[in-house]
Amino acid sequence: MPIYAYKCSACGHEEDAMQKMSDTPLTTCPACGQATYTKQLTAAGFHLKGSGYYATDFKNKPEPPAPACGTGTCPACTG
Ligand SMILES: [Zn+2]
């Protein structure tokens, strides 16, 4: 079941709600009771913390070895 992040624009209350896709989105803020409670675009739990996450990940991966062609004449074969 997906988790949705909700935020109230009136009082700033934030809360995650576990709902089915078919469930009606919540509109009433549980903190102040106003109908200013809206679903956020990004669901909690899907945040990628740190912008350099992917760059670091790729940098640490070793280069794949060049495939040898089998003729013994190319740099991959002769080493
Ligand atoms: Zn509120």
PDB file of the backbone (N, CA, C, O) and the ligand in Angstrom, with CONECT records:
HET     ZN  A 101       1
ATOM      1  N   MET A   1       0.852  -1.201   0.000  1.00  0.00           N
ATOM      2  CA  MET A   1       0.000   0.000   0.000  1.00  0.00           C
ATOM      3  C   MET A   1       0.887   1.249   0.000  1.00  0.00           C
ATOM      4  O   MET A   1       1.782   1.369   0.836  1.00  0.00           O
ATOM      5  N   PRO A   2       0.654   2.153  -0.902  1.00  0.00           N
ATOM      6  CA  PRO A   2       1.530   3.339  -0.964  1.00  0.00           C
ATOM      7  C   PRO A   2       1.313   4.291   0.208  1.00  0.00           C
ATOM      8  O   PRO A   2       0.217   4.388   0.760  1.00  0.00           O
ATOM      9  N   ILE A   3       2.359   4.972   0.562  1.00  0.00           N
ATOM     10  CA  ILE A   3       2.285   5.966   1.634  1.00  0.00           C
ATOM     11  C   ILE A   3       2.341   7.349   1.008  1.00  0.00           C
ATOM     12  O   ILE A   3       3.223   7.652   0.204  1.00  0.00           O
ATOM     13  N   TYR A   4       1.372   8.188   1.395  1.00  0.00           N
ATOM     14  CA  TYR A   4       1.312   9.532   0.857  1.00  0.00           C
ATOM     15  C   TYR A   4       1.701  10.544   1.929  1.00  0.00           C
ATOM     16  O   TYR A   4       1.362  10.396   3.103  1.00  0.00           O
ATOM     17  N   ALA A   5       2.407  11.555   1.503  1.00  0.00           N
ATOM     18  CA  ALA A   5       2.760  12.637   2.416  1.00  0.00           C
ATOM     19  C   ALA A   5       1.721  13.744   2.273  1.00  0.00           C
ATOM     20  O   ALA A   5       1.455  14.233   1.175  1.00  0.00           O
ATOM     21  N   TYR A   6       1.149  14.122   3.396  1.00  0.00           N
ATOM     22  CA  TYR A   6       0.153  15.187   3.399  1.00  0.00           C
ATOM     23  C   TYR A   6       0.689  16.387   4.158  1.00  0.00           C
ATOM     24  O   TYR A   6       1.486  16.261   5.087  1.00  0.00           O
ATOM     25  N   LYS A   7       0.224  17.559   3.731  1.00  0.00           N
ATOM     26  CA  LYS A   7       0.613  18.778   4.442  1.00  0.00           C
ATOM     27  C   LYS A   7      -0.552  19.742   4.456  1.00  0.00           C
ATOM     28  O   LYS A   7      -1.279  19.893   3.475  1.00  0.00           O
ATOM     29  N   CYS A   8      -0.709  20.388   5.595  1.00  0.00           N
ATOM     30  CA  CYS A   8      -1.763  21.386   5.741  1.00  0.00           C
ATOM     31  C   CYS A   8      -1.191  22.762   5.436  1.00  0.00           C
ATOM     32  O   CYS A   8      -0.188  23.177   6.016  1.00  0.00           O
ATOM     33  N   SER A   9      -1.839  23.452   4.528  1.00  0.00           N
ATOM     34  CA  SER A   9      -1.345  24.769   4.139  1.00  0.00           C
ATOM     35  C   SER A   9      -1.752  25.840   5.146  1.00  0.00           C
ATOM     36  O   SER A   9      -1.235  26.956   5.112  1.00  0.00           O
ATOM     37  N   ALA A  10      -2.674  25.503   6.037  1.00  0.00           N
ATOM     38  CA  ALA A  10      -3.128  26.487   7.021  1.00  0.00           C
ATOM     39  C   ALA A  10      -2.215  26.524   8.245  1.00  0.00           C
ATOM     40  O   ALA A  10      -1.775  27.590   8.673  1.00  0.00           O
ATOM     41  N   CYS A  11      -1.933  25.325   8.808  1.00  0.00           N
ATOM     42  CA  CYS A  11      -1.148  25.298  10.036  1.00  0.00           C
ATOM     43  C   CYS A  11       0.229  24.664   9.837  1.00  0.00           C
ATOM     44  O   CYS A  11       1.071  24.704  10.735  1.00  0.00           O
ATOM     45  N   GLY A  12       0.452  24.089   8.674  1.00  0.00           N
ATOM     46  CA  GLY A  12       1.760  23.523   8.388  1.00  0.00           C
ATOM     47  C   GLY A  12       1.952  22.104   8.892  1.00  0.00           C
ATOM     48  O   GLY A  12       3.057  21.565   8.834  1.00  0.00           O
ATOM     49  N   HIS A  13       0.885  21.501   9.384  1.00  0.00           N
ATOM     50  CA  HIS A  13       0.966  20.140   9.905  1.00  0.00           C
ATOM     51  C   HIS A  13       1.286  19.155   8.778  1.00  0.00           C
ATOM     52  O   HIS A  13       0.663  19.188   7.717  1.00  0.00           O
ATOM     53  N   GLU A  14       2.268  18.274   9.023  1.00  0.00           N
ATOM     54  CA  GLU A  14       2.643  17.282   8.028  1.00  0.00           C
ATOM     55  C   GLU A  14       2.472  15.887   8.607  1.00  0.00           C
ATOM     56  O   GLU A  14       2.823  15.631   9.759  1.00  0.00           O
ATOM     57  N   GLU A  15       1.932  14.993   7.797  1.00  0.00           N
ATOM     58  CA  GLU A  15       1.745  13.626   8.261  1.00  0.00           C
ATOM     59  C   GLU A  15       1.697  12.687   7.068  1.00  0.00           C
ATOM     60  O   GLU A  15       1.208  13.052   5.999  1.00  0.00           O
ATOM     61  N   ASP A  16       2.208  11.475   7.255  1.00  0.00           N
ATOM     62  CA  ASP A  16       2.133  10.474   6.203  1.00  0.00           C
ATOM     63  C   ASP A  16       0.894   9.622   6.406  1.00  0.00           C
ATOM     64  O   ASP A  16       0.549   9.265   7.533  1.00  0.00           O
ATOM     65  N   ALA A  17       0.233   9.301   5.314  1.00  0.00           N
ATOM     66  CA  ALA A  17      -0.974   8.477   5.399  1.00  0.00           C
ATOM     67  C   ALA A  17      -0.845   7.302   4.447  1.00  0.00           C
ATOM     68  O   ALA A  17      -0.488   7.463   3.279  1.00  0.00           O
ATOM     69  N   MET A  18      -1.142   6.108   4.969  1.00  0.00           N
ATOM     70  CA  MET A  18      -1.114   4.926   4.130  1.00  0.00           C
ATOM     71  C   MET A  18      -2.500   4.727   3.539  1.00  0.00           C
ATOM     72  O   MET A  18      -3.469   4.507   4.265  1.00  0.00           O
ATOM     73  N   GLN A  19      -2.585   4.804   2.223  1.00  0.00           N
ATOM     74  CA  GLN A  19      -3.889   4.699   1.572  1.00  0.00           C
ATOM     75  C   GLN A  19      -3.813   3.806   0.350  1.00  0.00           C
ATOM     76  O   GLN A  19      -2.760   3.640  -0.266  1.00  0.00           O
ATOM     77  N   LYS A  20      -4.953   3.239   0.020  1.00  0.00           N
ATOM     78  CA  LYS A  20      -5.047   2.534  -1.250  1.00  0.00           C
ATOM     79  C   LYS A  20      -5.100   3.562  -2.366  1.00  0.00           C
ATOM     80  O   LYS A  20      -5.469   4.719  -2.160  1.00  0.00           O
ATOM     81  N   MET A  21      -4.713   3.101  -3.574  1.00  0.00           N
ATOM     82  CA  MET A  21      -4.770   3.997  -4.731  1.00  0.00           C
ATOM     83  C   MET A  21      -6.187   4.501  -4.958  1.00  0.00           C
ATOM     84  O   MET A  21      -6.393   5.614  -5.442  1.00  0.00           O
ATOM     85  N   SER A  22      -7.164   3.667  -4.602  1.00  0.00           N
ATOM     86  CA  SER A  22      -8.564   3.992  -4.876  1.00  0.00           C
ATOM     87  C   SER A  22      -9.189   4.846  -3.777  1.00  0.00           C
ATOM     88  O   SER A  22     -10.297   5.358  -3.934  1.00  0.00           O
ATOM     89  N   ASP A  23      -8.472   4.994  -2.663  1.00  0.00           N
ATOM     90  CA  ASP A  23      -9.036   5.775  -1.564  1.00  0.00           C
ATOM     91  C   ASP A  23      -9.162   7.248  -1.927  1.00  0.00           C
ATOM     92  O   ASP A  23      -8.363   7.780  -2.698  1.00  0.00           O
ATOM     93  N   THR A  24     -10.162   7.890  -1.372  1.00  0.00           N
ATOM     94  CA  THR A  24     -10.333   9.318  -1.573  1.00  0.00           C
ATOM     95  C   THR A  24      -9.258  10.080  -0.809  1.00  0.00           C
ATOM     96  O   THR A  24      -9.046   9.839   0.380  1.00  0.00           O
ATOM     97  N   PRO A  25      -8.584  10.992  -1.484  1.00  0.00           N
ATOM     98  CA  PRO A  25      -7.535  11.755  -0.783  1.00  0.00           C
ATOM     99  C   PRO A  25      -8.098  12.524   0.397  1.00  0.00           C
ATOM    100  O   PRO A  25      -9.222  13.024   0.358  1.00  0.00           O
ATOM    101  N   LEU A  26      -7.290  12.608   1.454  1.00  0.00           N
ATOM    102  CA  LEU A  26      -7.723  13.351   2.634  1.00  0.00           C
ATOM    103  C   LEU A  26      -7.714  14.847   2.341  1.00  0.00           C
ATOM    104  O   LEU A  26      -6.875  15.335   1.584  1.00  0.00           O
ATOM    105  N   THR A  27      -8.647  15.563   2.940  1.00  0.00           N
ATOM    106  CA  THR A  27      -8.696  17.009   2.743  1.00  0.00           C
ATOM    107  C   THR A  27      -8.768  17.756   4.065  1.00  0.00           C
ATOM    108  O   THR A  27      -8.466  18.948   4.135  1.00  0.00           O
ATOM    109  N   THR A  28      -9.170  17.048   5.109  1.00  0.00           N
ATOM    110  CA  THR A  28      -9.318  17.708   6.397  1.00  0.00           C
ATOM    111  C   THR A  28      -8.083  17.494   7.263  1.00  0.00           C
ATOM    112  O   THR A  28      -7.691  16.357   7.526  1.00  0.00           O
ATOM    113  N   CYS A  29      -7.484  18.568   7.694  1.00  0.00           N
ATOM    114  CA  CYS A  29      -6.295  18.505   8.524  1.00  0.00           C
ATOM    115  C   CYS A  29      -6.646  17.953   9.909  1.00  0.00           C
ATOM    116  O   CYS A  29      -7.558  18.461  10.562  1.00  0.00           O
ATOM    117  N   PRO A  30      -5.930  16.918  10.361  1.00  0.00           N
ATOM    118  CA  PRO A  30      -6.218  16.349  11.683  1.00  0.00           C
ATOM    119  C   PRO A  30      -5.766  17.258  12.822  1.00  0.00           C
ATOM    120  O   PRO A  30      -6.168  17.060  13.969  1.00  0.00           O
ATOM    121  N   ALA A  31      -4.943  18.242  12.519  1.00  0.00           N
ATOM    122  CA  ALA A  31      -4.429  19.131  13.560  1.00  0.00           C
ATOM    123  C   ALA A  31      -5.336  20.329  13.791  1.00  0.00           C
ATOM    124  O   ALA A  31      -5.657  20.670  14.929  1.00  0.00           O
ATOM    125  N   CYS A  32      -5.752  20.976  12.679  1.00  0.00           N
ATOM    126  CA  CYS A  32      -6.547  22.194  12.849  1.00  0.00           C
ATOM    127  C   CYS A  32      -7.980  22.035  12.345  1.00  0.00           C
ATOM    128  O   CYS A  32      -8.825  22.895  12.590  1.00  0.00           O
ATOM    129  N   GLY A  33      -8.256  20.923  11.632  1.00  0.00           N
ATOM    130  CA  GLY A  33      -9.621  20.650  11.215  1.00  0.00           C
ATOM    131  C   GLY A  33     -10.067  21.396   9.974  1.00  0.00           C
ATOM    132  O   GLY A  33     -11.225  21.292   9.571  1.00  0.00           O
ATOM    133  N   GLN A  34      -9.169  22.143   9.366  1.00  0.00           N
ATOM    134  CA  GLN A  34      -9.556  22.881   8.169  1.00  0.00           C
ATOM    135  C   GLN A  34      -9.380  22.018   6.921  1.00  0.00           C
ATOM    136  O   GLN A  34      -8.596  21.068   6.915  1.00  0.00           O
ATOM    137  N   ALA A  35     -10.109  22.357   5.878  1.00  0.00           N
ATOM    138  CA  ALA A  35     -10.047  21.589   4.631  1.00  0.00           C
ATOM    139  C   ALA A  35      -8.903  22.085   3.748  1.00  0.00           C
ATOM    140  O   ALA A  35      -9.073  22.349   2.557  1.00  0.00           O
ATOM    141  N   THR A  36      -7.747  22.200   4.366  1.00  0.00           N
ATOM    142  CA  THR A  36      -6.573  22.694   3.641  1.00  0.00           C
ATOM    143  C   THR A  36      -5.473  21.640   3.631  1.00  0.00           C
ATOM    144  O   THR A  36      -4.294  21.950   3.459  1.00  0.00           O
ATOM    145  N   TYR A  37      -5.880  20.400   3.816  1.00  0.00           N
ATOM    146  CA  TYR A  37      -4.947  19.283   3.884  1.00  0.00           C
ATOM    147  C   TYR A  37      -4.778  18.717   2.473  1.00  0.00           C
ATOM    148  O   TYR A  37      -5.752  18.258   1.876  1.00  0.00           O
ATOM    149  N   THR A  38      -3.571  18.742   1.939  1.00  0.00           N
ATOM    150  CA  THR A  38      -3.372  18.304   0.561  1.00  0.00           C
ATOM    151  C   THR A  38      -2.256  17.282   0.447  1.00  0.00           C
ATOM    152  O   THR A  38      -1.273  17.318   1.187  1.00  0.00           O
ATOM    153  N   LYS A  39      -2.431  16.377  -0.493  1.00  0.00           N
ATOM    154  CA  LYS A  39      -1.443  15.342  -0.750  1.00  0.00           C
ATOM    155  C   LYS A  39      -0.230  15.958  -1.465  1.00  0.00           C
ATOM    156  O   LYS A  39      -0.377  16.720  -2.421  1.00  0.00           O
ATOM    157  N   GLN A  40       0.948  15.617  -0.987  1.00  0.00           N
ATOM    158  CA  GLN A  40       2.168  16.115  -1.606  1.00  0.00           C
ATOM    159  C   GLN A  40       2.546  15.216  -2.785  1.00  0.00           C
ATOM    160  O   GLN A  40       2.172  14.045  -2.840  1.00  0.00           O
ATOM    161  N   LEU A  41       3.294  15.791  -3.720  1.00  0.00           N
ATOM    162  CA  LEU A  41       3.657  15.049  -4.918  1.00  0.00           C
ATOM    163  C   LEU A  41       4.610  13.907  -4.615  1.00  0.00           C
ATOM    164  O   LEU A  41       4.514  12.835  -5.211  1.00  0.00           O
ATOM    165  N   THR A  42       5.521  14.135  -3.697  1.00  0.00           N
ATOM    166  CA  THR A  42       6.503  13.113  -3.375  1.00  0.00           C
ATOM    167  C   THR A  42       6.073  12.353  -2.137  1.00  0.00           C
ATOM    168  O   THR A  42       5.845  12.951  -1.085  1.00  0.00           O
ATOM    169  N   ALA A  43       5.962  11.061  -2.254  1.00  0.00           N
ATOM    170  CA  ALA A  43       5.572  10.242  -1.122  1.00  0.00           C
ATOM    171  C   ALA A  43       6.752  10.042  -0.187  1.00  0.00           C
ATOM    172  O   ALA A  43       7.899   9.978  -0.628  1.00  0.00           O
ATOM    173  N   ALA A  44       6.470   9.943   1.090  1.00  0.00           N
ATOM    174  CA  ALA A  44       7.528   9.696   2.057  1.00  0.00           C
ATOM    175  C   ALA A  44       8.121   8.319   1.812  1.00  0.00           C
ATOM    176  O   ALA A  44       7.418   7.382   1.434  1.00  0.00           O
ATOM    177  N   GLY A  45       9.393   8.214   2.029  1.00  0.00           N
ATOM    178  CA  GLY A  45      10.049   6.938   1.827  1.00  0.00           C
ATOM    179  C   GLY A  45      10.685   6.816   0.463  1.00  0.00           C
ATOM    180  O   GLY A  45      11.420   5.864   0.198  1.00  0.00           O
ATOM    181  N   PHE A  46      10.410   7.770  -0.404  1.00  0.00           N
ATOM    182  CA  PHE A  46      11.005   7.762  -1.722  1.00  0.00           C
ATOM    183  C   PHE A  46      11.996   8.910  -1.897  1.00  0.00           C
ATOM    184  O   PHE A  46      12.504   9.145  -2.994  1.00  0.00           O
ATOM    185  N   HIS A  47      12.259   9.610  -0.814  1.00  0.00           N
ATOM    186  CA  HIS A  47      13.207  10.710  -0.889  1.00  0.00           C
ATOM    187  C   HIS A  47      14.615  10.176  -1.066  1.00  0.00           C
ATOM    188  O   HIS A  47      15.017   9.252  -0.360  1.00  0.00           O
ATOM    189  N   LEU A  48      15.355  10.730  -1.978  1.00  0.00           N
ATOM    190  CA  LEU A  48      16.760  10.383  -2.132  1.00  0.00           C
ATOM    191  C   LEU A  48      17.568  11.481  -1.464  1.00  0.00           C
ATOM    192  O   LEU A  48      17.653  12.607  -1.952  1.00  0.00           O
ATOM    193  N   LYS A  49      18.152  11.124  -0.348  1.00  0.00           N
ATOM    194  CA  LYS A  49      18.857  12.129   0.432  1.00  0.00           C
ATOM    195  C   LYS A  49      20.244  12.395  -0.164  1.00  0.00           C
ATOM    196  O   LYS A  49      21.038  11.471  -0.335  1.00  0.00           O
ATOM    197  N   GLY A  50      20.524  13.639  -0.473  1.00  0.00           N
ATOM    198  CA  GLY A  50      21.816  14.011  -1.030  1.00  0.00           C
ATOM    199  C   GLY A  50      21.799  13.964  -2.544  1.00  0.00           C
ATOM    200  O   GLY A  50      21.431  12.952  -3.140  1.00  0.00           O
ATOM    201  N   SER A  51      22.200  15.062  -3.162  1.00  0.00           N
ATOM    202  CA  SER A  51      22.144  15.126  -4.620  1.00  0.00           C
ATOM    203  C   SER A  51      23.259  14.311  -5.261  1.00  0.00           C
ATOM    204  O   SER A  51      23.154  13.953  -6.434  1.00  0.00           O
ATOM    205  N   GLY A  52      24.316  14.011  -4.528  1.00  0.00           N
ATOM    206  CA  GLY A  52      25.439  13.287  -5.115  1.00  0.00           C
ATOM    207  C   GLY A  52      25.338  11.787  -4.990  1.00  0.00           C
ATOM    208  O   GLY A  52      26.317  11.068  -5.193  1.00  0.00           O
ATOM    209  N   TYR A  53      24.163  11.320  -4.659  1.00  0.00           N
ATOM    210  CA  TYR A  53      23.985   9.878  -4.430  1.00  0.00           C
ATOM    211  C   TYR A  53      24.375   9.046  -5.646  1.00  0.00           C
ATOM    212  O   TYR A  53      25.167   8.109  -5.543  1.00  0.00           O
ATOM    213  N   TYR A  54      23.816   9.396  -6.785  1.00  0.00           N
ATOM    214  CA  TYR A  54      24.056   8.595  -7.982  1.00  0.00           C
ATOM    215  C   TYR A  54      25.498   8.751  -8.485  1.00  0.00           C
ATOM    216  O   TYR A  54      26.117   7.770  -8.897  1.00  0.00           O
ATOM    217  N   ALA A  55      26.027   9.964  -8.452  1.00  0.00           N
ATOM    218  CA  ALA A  55      27.384  10.200  -8.935  1.00  0.00           C
ATOM    219  C   ALA A  55      28.381   9.366  -8.149  1.00  0.00           C
ATOM    220  O   ALA A  55      29.294   8.770  -8.721  1.00  0.00           O
ATOM    221  N   THR A  56      28.201   9.327  -6.832  1.00  0.00           N
ATOM    222  CA  THR A  56      29.105   8.553  -5.990  1.00  0.00           C
ATOM    223  C   THR A  56      28.988   7.068  -6.304  1.00  0.00           C
ATOM    224  O   THR A  56      29.986   6.348  -6.351  1.00  0.00           O
ATOM    225  N   ASP A  57      27.770   6.629  -6.516  1.00  0.00           N
ATOM    226  CA  ASP A  57      27.534   5.217  -6.774  1.00  0.00           C
ATOM    227  C   ASP A  57      28.242   4.765  -8.051  1.00  0.00           C
ATOM    228  O   ASP A  57      28.862   3.702  -8.089  1.00  0.00           O
ATOM    229  N   PHE A  58      28.138   5.587  -9.093  1.00  0.00           N
ATOM    230  CA  PHE A  58      28.737   5.207 -10.365  1.00  0.00           C
ATOM    231  C   PHE A  58      30.260   5.259 -10.308  1.00  0.00           C
ATOM    232  O   PHE A  58      30.947   4.452 -10.934  1.00  0.00           O
ATOM    233  N   LYS A  59      30.770   6.219  -9.550  1.00  0.00           N
ATOM    234  CA  LYS A  59      32.217   6.380  -9.491  1.00  0.00           C
ATOM    235  C   LYS A  59      32.884   5.159  -8.844  1.00  0.00           C
ATOM    236  O   LYS A  59      34.011   4.801  -9.186  1.00  0.00           O
ATOM    237  N   ASN A  60      32.180   4.535  -7.917  1.00  0.00           N
ATOM    238  CA  ASN A  60      32.768   3.400  -7.205  1.00  0.00           C
ATOM    239  C   ASN A  60      32.666   2.079  -7.974  1.00  0.00           C
ATOM    240  O   ASN A  60      33.260   1.078  -7.574  1.00  0.00           O
ATOM    241  N   LYS A  61      31.930   2.080  -9.050  1.00  0.00           N
ATOM    242  CA  LYS A  61      31.803   0.836  -9.808  1.00  0.00           C
ATOM    243  C   LYS A  61      33.033   0.629 -10.696  1.00  0.00           C
ATOM    244  O   LYS A  61      33.463   1.565 -11.369  1.00  0.00           O
ATOM    245  N   PRO A  62      33.604  -0.577 -10.709  1.00  0.00           N
ATOM    246  CA  PRO A  62      34.784  -0.821 -11.550  1.00  0.00           C
ATOM    247  C   PRO A  62      34.429  -0.828 -13.023  1.00  0.00           C
ATOM    248  O   PRO A  62      33.315  -1.180 -13.410  1.00  0.00           O
ATOM    249  N   GLU A  63      35.392  -0.435 -13.836  1.00  0.00           N
ATOM    250  CA  GLU A  63      35.189  -0.452 -15.276  1.00  0.00           C
ATOM    251  C   GLU A  63      35.070  -1.904 -15.736  1.00  0.00           C
ATOM    252  O   GLU A  63      35.835  -2.755 -15.282  1.00  0.00           O
ATOM    253  N   PRO A  64      34.139  -2.196 -16.613  1.00  0.00           N
ATOM    254  CA  PRO A  64      34.054  -3.578 -17.109  1.00  0.00           C
ATOM    255  C   PRO A  64      35.271  -3.907 -17.969  1.00  0.00           C
ATOM    256  O   PRO A  64      35.720  -3.052 -18.732  1.00  0.00           O
ATOM    257  N   PRO A  65      35.815  -5.114 -17.870  1.00  0.00           N
ATOM    258  CA  PRO A  65      36.995  -5.461 -18.670  1.00  0.00           C
ATOM    259  C   PRO A  65      36.661  -5.494 -20.148  1.00  0.00           C
ATOM    260  O   PRO A  65      35.572  -5.913 -20.539  1.00  0.00           O
ATOM    261  N   ALA A  66      37.608  -5.049 -20.972  1.00  0.00           N
ATOM    262  CA  ALA A  66      37.385  -5.061 -22.412  1.00  0.00           C
ATOM    263  C   ALA A  66      37.362  -6.500 -22.906  1.00  0.00           C
ATOM    264  O   ALA A  66      38.234  -7.293 -22.553  1.00  0.00           O
ATOM    265  N   PRO A  67      36.394  -6.831 -23.702  1.00  0.00           N
ATOM    266  CA  PRO A  67      36.324  -8.218 -24.182  1.00  0.00           C
ATOM    267  C   PRO A  67      37.448  -8.538 -25.164  1.00  0.00           C
ATOM    268  O   PRO A  67      37.753  -7.740 -26.050  1.00  0.00           O
ATOM    269  N   ALA A  68      38.051  -9.693 -25.002  1.00  0.00           N
ATOM    270  CA  ALA A  68      39.100 -10.096 -25.927  1.00  0.00           C
ATOM    271  C   ALA A  68      38.481 -10.562 -27.230  1.00  0.00           C
ATOM    272  O   ALA A  68      37.425 -11.195 -27.231  1.00  0.00           O
ATOM    273  N   CYS A  69      39.132 -10.253 -28.332  1.00  0.00           N
ATOM    274  CA  CYS A  69      38.555 -10.608 -29.631  1.00  0.00           C
ATOM    275  C   CYS A  69      38.986 -11.998 -30.080  1.00  0.00           C
ATOM    276  O   CYS A  69      38.372 -12.587 -30.970  1.00  0.00           O
ATOM    277  N   GLY A  70      40.051 -12.525 -29.459  1.00  0.00           N
ATOM    278  CA  GLY A  70      40.458 -13.891 -29.785  1.00  0.00           C
ATOM    279  C   GLY A  70      41.493 -13.972 -30.889  1.00  0.00           C
ATOM    280  O   GLY A  70      41.998 -15.060 -31.169  1.00  0.00           O
ATOM    281  N   THR A  71      41.823 -12.875 -31.518  1.00  0.00           N
ATOM    282  CA  THR A  71      42.802 -12.929 -32.606  1.00  0.00           C
ATOM    283  C   THR A  71      44.228 -12.795 -32.100  1.00  0.00           C
ATOM    284  O   THR A  71      45.184 -13.111 -32.809  1.00  0.00           O
ATOM    285  N   GLY A  72      44.360 -12.322 -30.864  1.00  0.00           N
ATOM    286  CA  GLY A  72      45.696 -12.161 -30.316  1.00  0.00           C
ATOM    287  C   GLY A  72      46.445 -10.956 -30.852  1.00  0.00           C
ATOM    288  O   GLY A  72      47.647 -10.817 -30.627  1.00  0.00           O
ATOM    289  N   THR A  73      45.749 -10.094 -31.552  1.00  0.00           N
ATOM    290  CA  THR A  73      46.440  -8.962 -32.152  1.00  0.00           C
ATOM    291  C   THR A  73      46.010  -7.625 -31.575  1.00  0.00           C
ATOM    292  O   THR A  73      46.710  -6.622 -31.716  1.00  0.00           O
ATOM    293  N   CYS A  74      44.855  -7.619 -30.926  1.00  0.00           N
ATOM    294  CA  CYS A  74      44.368  -6.354 -30.404  1.00  0.00           C
ATOM    295  C   CYS A  74      44.885  -6.150 -28.969  1.00  0.00           C
ATOM    296  O   CYS A  74      45.320  -7.111 -28.335  1.00  0.00           O
ATOM    297  N   PRO A  75      44.844  -4.919 -28.454  1.00  0.00           N
ATOM    298  CA  PRO A  75      45.354  -4.633 -27.095  1.00  0.00           C
ATOM    299  C   PRO A  75      44.665  -5.475 -26.018  1.00  0.00           C
ATOM    300  O   PRO A  75      45.302  -5.810 -25.019  1.00  0.00           O
ATOM    301  N   ALA A  76      43.383  -5.828 -26.186  1.00  0.00           N
ATOM    302  CA  ALA A  76      42.665  -6.625 -25.203  1.00  0.00           C
ATOM    303  C   ALA A  76      43.221  -8.037 -25.124  1.00  0.00           C
ATOM    304  O   ALA A  76      43.218  -8.646 -24.054  1.00  0.00           O
ATOM    305  N   CYS A  77      43.699  -8.565 -26.248  1.00  0.00           N
ATOM    306  CA  CYS A  77      44.225  -9.929 -26.291  1.00  0.00           C
ATOM    307  C   CYS A  77      45.673  -9.976 -25.803  1.00  0.00           C
ATOM    308  O   CYS A  77      46.054 -10.878 -25.057  1.00  0.00           O
ATOM    309  N   THR A  78      46.457  -9.020 -26.220  1.00  0.00           N
ATOM    310  CA  THR A  78      47.877  -9.034 -25.892  1.00  0.00           C
ATOM    311  C   THR A  78      48.135  -8.479 -24.511  1.00  0.00           C
ATOM    312  O   THR A  78      49.235  -8.615 -23.975  1.00  0.00           O
ATOM    313  N   GLY A  79      47.114  -7.848 -23.928  1.00  0.00           N
ATOM    314  CA  GLY A  79      47.229  -7.351 -22.589  1.00  0.00           C
ATOM    315  C   GLY A  79      48.039  -6.108 -22.523  1.00  0.00           C
ATOM    316  O   GLY A  79      48.233  -5.554 -21.441  1.00  0.00           O
TER     317      GLY A  79
HETATM  318 ZN    ZN A 101      -3.870  22.208   9.727  1.00  0.00          ZN2+
END
